[in-house]
């Protein structure tokens, strides 16, 4: 349930973004996140340009808006905590003060919160778009093709493929503990949680032995084999180059402000 | 090892050991994504910096695998979690957390696997070094980032020592949890592995 919602939930759809080569998508995604993060505070308004680009891509991808919205909702507590913190930062001087309703807020703190919050939202939206339009196997192959060390791609591949199994197992253990009545009282809930985590880790360690046996039986000889690569189609390269040029242009504008 | 053995390459047992480390790393990265999600589902976003749920699987795994795999686990766990679930947020937490977890897991692995230190001592050393690295990373970022980007960092992070002290004070319950749970889990997993090795039939 959990992994299917995080990964491969909508990678079967047919859209221009789904058809785009995974290597191009990974490079463009990383480029966009780097561009978003590198925007200085004085150019926060330009986050709107990146947001516009991402909204266009979301529309092109045909991913359900509700699903993407739910994925972004996870940042709500972080943004709310930041908003509360902003309320307690006193303005440094009279020109820094900004009245909002009955509150006197610091413009600087408000700008930092807007910038950090906007950057986090856009980075998460870019990651959601990438994982929503690319299946896990293609993401791992793209990582290998981009010369990310094979140990890292192997670890990431194993992690992504085990997310569903382990998530479902953890959910079953939590349900079982609830059925046994381990729900009343903070201390009891805490000890139950620790016990569930201990069991989950012990089972993961046991599972790793079975996975390793399967790997060796299927020909693992100390290295994950490199999969064959096909060249990136010229049209996909051109689309990627155009996107990267646009990203760089927005960043350039932001840095020159 | 003789020349002929070296030419033959790694034995089946060595290949199995490497495969086991890799699969253990992969599975614990997955746990490092799932456990914080479960904790956040119960306590909301504010409980993460208090209980440090991602540190638990990363530290346990680090003591069971080689330093190279441990570094990979420390690097990939926060990156994958941030990409898939949005936690930790990409700014300002993710970069410092990546550096902290990589250094903690390498130190924990070196102390446990290479020097054979007791898991409790290795956990204490890893947690202390993690806090030191956290402070150094923040200090480095404050000194190296251009002023335009530095301004985007929350005020609290611009003073490394108070930031580390505040983060440590917030995380006291989580640090106690790591000190209690990590050694117990490492010993439990190692004992189970030894027991299974002595009983290949898995009975």
Interface residues (C-beta under 8 A of the other chain):
Chain A: X2 X6 X7 X33 X37 X38 X40 X41 X42 X43 X71 X72 X74 X75 X76 X77 X78 X80 X81 X82 X85 X89 X108 X109 X111 X112 X113 X115 X116 X119 X120 X123 X124 X127 X130 X131 X151 X152 X154 X155 X156 X157 X158 X159 X160 X161 X162 X163 X166 X167 X170 X174 X193 X194 X197 X198 X200 X201 X202 X204 X205 X206 X207 X208 X209 X211 X212 X213 X215 X216 X220 X221 X222 X224 X255
Chain B: X9 X10 X12 X14 X15 X16 X18 X19 X20 X22 X23 X24 X25 X26 X27 X28 X29 X30 X31 X33 X34 X35 X37 X38 X40 X42 X44 X45 X46 X56 X57 X60 X64 X68 X69 X72 X73 X75 X76 X80 X82 X83 X84 X85 X86 X87 X89 X90 X91 X92 X146 X148 X149 X151 X152 X153 X154 X155 X177 X181 X184 X185 X188 X189 X192 X193 X196
